[in-house]
Amino acid sequence: MASSSTATSTAVTDVNAVAEADGPTKSRSIGPLAALLPFLRPYRGRIALAVLFLVLAALATLAFPVALKALIDNGLVATDPGERMLALREHFGALFAVGVALGLFSAARFYFVTWLGERVTADLRSAVYAHVLTQSPAFFETTRSGEVLSRLTADTTLVQTVVGSSLSMGLRNTVMGLGALAMLIFTNPVVMAQVLGVLTLVVLPALIVGRRVRGLSRASQDRLADASAIASEVLVAMPVVQSHTAEAREARRFSDAAERAFTTAIRRTQVRSALVAFIISATFGALLWGLYQGTQAVMRGEISAGHLGQTVVFVVLLTSSVAVLAEVWGDLLRAAGATERLMELLAARSPVAEPAQPRALPPRAADAGRGASVSLRDVLFHYPSRPQTAALDHVSLEVKPGETVALVGPSGAGKSTVFQMLLRFYDAQRGEVLFDGVPVQTVALAELRSRIGLVPQDSVIFSTSALENIRYGRPEASDEEVFAAARAAQADGFLRALPEGYATYLGERGVRLSGGQRQRLAIARAILKDAPLLLLDEATSALDSESERAVQAALAEAMRGRTTLVIAHRLATVIHADRIVVLEAGRIVDIGSHAELLQRCALYQRLAAAQFDSAAAVSSSEADATSAELS
Ligand SMILES: Nc1ncnc2c1ncn2[C@@H]1O[C@H](COP(=O)(O)OP(=O)(O)OP(=O)(O)O)[C@@H](O)[C@H]1O
């Protein structure tokens, strides 16, 4: 346990270190298991019951050899056959009673211990998952989601084995072993001293080898996590994989990772197997030695046959306890590796910190019908992984309530980064980001984000019904409100036409909807959320003109009465924007209306010519207007 402090101090406190913690283990003890204590603490009552039944079961086991001795020494001595029969029945009755007690106590112990294992694992899983969900995007840049999933399943399962079985096996065998030891010392000190000598020779190497098992355990869990990470990455990108006919390549990449996990697991198993062989043969040796000594003593008339029988059972109990304990030690070390890793995830601190004393945003009612104001003041920001390149380079922008501002610029200009700043996914290194005049760092994250509706470029559809999908941003909304939002987003028609209408299950990632339908569903979600600021990242993929019109109408509805920042890829959008901000390499190059920028901004002219003209879905009248303006 001495190393638990080491484990805590090495527990990763920043997100980057989580990803780097793939290396070998830092401490080689069961110390990290101490981190499970807070998870066990709420269930003190259950633990007490488990321990009670565990001790009772161990005592019943220890009572067995005593009853056996009584049977051999007393049950068989009566000379009268009738009396002997009666005595025998009594002794067998006593043995049976011990057996029944053992059965009942063991069942109760099993129930409580397994309950604890399941409970603690479920709590741990939920705690780690909930914690991971609070991490900023920086965490997910460095930690693969498949790896987190593997931690949540494979590592917690190891912990479950320990809490739900190994710990109780360990405790039971400790109690039984100590009991057998005490009884042996009490009844047969000479044999005892010898057995103990042999056992020491067994335990020491087992402990030493066990350390290596733990290192290998963590390594094999890590390799397993690698395989899971590959699978989860590929499974969500199946169309890309299949269109590149990369199935065989991806299958090989996974099987290579699985193979590495296998090799590491086998190395661990080899070490463990050698340990098992050693432990079993050595403890067997100890047992036989005890038996040999005892037989001699009986022959010399020093002890009774019953005494020998009792001694043998005690020695069996003692040696098997030691053997089990060595096994359990291996399990504990394995689980320590898994716990260490889970605790690293739990210790990861998001660099986007909640303010200690959050300031309230101005009441929402005041914004109703006009939207929020947002400001970026001299914002300098680089992504944590790219400290040399400023993604936003001294950007200042004031957006008034109700205004629609389009962001345009070449790829990598920093348009999405502006959104990330407003949502406070990252904090700027310099400058200020204000929402309704309040610096975003001083507002509770939940409050800030509740005021922002986001329609991302790739509409995310969850694997649930259409109704629940729209309700995602405001779970308490009534069905009627959902229908109204869907109508406003031009989604009501196609949703009602689905086999089960709004109750239709949309499949994983909405694969049953077309691109335009997915967008409208995402817009309905934003409309229902009814936030004063709308961040809209227009989809770049072209839609057919009918679908495009529907999406544009939906967007117009979503923008009504709100402040809107839109990353624009469509001509219709820039034409209708109040102002257009032209970004390049993290700087604002120019701000103006479409007509003004066409007049004076060379970059905008290039963008307009290349980007908007080629947008297939631009309605013909608008395209004509632009051509006229451009020419
Ligand atoms: N998570 C990230 N980590 C590191 N660098 C990033 C990250 N996201 C974006 N960048 C970099 O920051 C710069 C601005 O990116 P941003 O995504 O804001 O551009 P954009 O204008 O939205 O581009 P696009 O139109 O292609 O989406 C780019 O150089 C990009 O490579």
The ligand as a Tripos MOL2 file, in Angstrom:
@<TRIPOS>MOLECULE
LIG
   31    33     1     0     0
SMALL
NO_CHARGES

@<TRIPOS>ATOM
      1 N1         -8.2410   20.5710  -32.8160 N.pl3     1 LIG1
      2 C1         -7.2570   21.1900  -33.4330 C.ar      1 LIG1
      3 N2         -5.9870   21.0170  -33.0420 N.ar      1 LIG1
      4 C2         -4.9840   21.6590  -33.6680 C.ar      1 LIG1
      5 N3         -5.1610   22.4930  -34.6780 N.ar      1 LIG1
      6 C3         -6.4030   22.7090  -35.1240 C.ar      1 LIG1
      7 C4         -7.5190   22.0630  -34.5160 C.ar      1 LIG1
      8 N4         -8.6330   22.4510  -35.1710 N.ar      1 LIG1
      9 C5         -8.2390   23.3010  -36.1200 C.ar      1 LIG1
     10 N5         -6.8980   23.4720  -36.1020 N.ar      1 LIG1
     11 C6         -6.1130   24.3620  -36.9510 C.3       1 LIG1
     12 O1         -6.5200   25.6870  -36.6850 O.3       1 LIG1
     13 C7         -6.6350   26.4370  -37.8840 C.3       1 LIG1
     14 C8         -8.0580   26.9720  -38.0180 C.3       1 LIG1
     15 O2         -8.9430   25.8910  -38.1900 O.3       1 LIG1
     16 P1        -10.5080   26.0250  -38.3350 P.3       1 LIG1
     17 O3        -11.0710   24.6690  -38.1920 O.co2     1 LIG1
     18 O4        -11.0210   27.0860  -37.4500 O.co2     1 LIG1
     19 O5        -10.6240   26.5020  -39.8410 O.3       1 LIG1
     20 P2        -11.9080   26.7040  -40.7250 P.3       1 LIG1
     21 O6        -11.8160   28.0740  -41.2640 O.co2     1 LIG1
     22 O7        -13.1280   26.3530  -39.9660 O.co2     1 LIG1
     23 O8        -11.6370   25.6730  -41.8830 O.3       1 LIG1
     24 P3        -12.6810   24.7590  -42.7280 P.3       1 LIG1
     25 O9        -13.4670   25.6790  -43.5880 O.co2     1 LIG1
     26 O10       -11.7670   23.9130  -43.5440 O.co2     1 LIG1
     27 O11       -13.4790   24.0210  -41.7490 O.co2     1 LIG1
     28 C9         -6.2180   25.5040  -38.9960 C.3       1 LIG1
     29 O12        -4.8640   25.7590  -39.2960 O.3       1 LIG1
     30 C10        -6.3800   24.1300  -38.4110 C.3       1 LIG1
     31 O13        -5.4470   23.2480  -38.9670 O.3       1 LIG1
@<TRIPOS>BOND
     1     1     2 1
     2     2     3 ar
     3     2     7 ar
     4     3     4 ar
     5     4     5 ar
     6     5     6 ar
     7     6     7 ar
     8     6    10 ar
     9     7     8 ar
    10     8     9 ar
    11     9    10 ar
    12    10    11 1
    13    11    12 1
    14    11    30 1
    15    12    13 1
    16    13    14 1
    17    13    28 1
    18    14    15 1
    19    15    16 1
    20    16    17 2
    21    16    18 1
    22    16    19 1
    23    19    20 1
    24    20    21 2
    25    20    22 1
    26    20    23 1
    27    23    24 1
    28    24    25 2
    29    24    26 1
    30    24    27 1
    31    28    29 1
    32    28    30 1
    33    30    31 1
@<TRIPOS>SUBSTRUCTURE
     1 LIG1         1 GROUP 0 **** ****
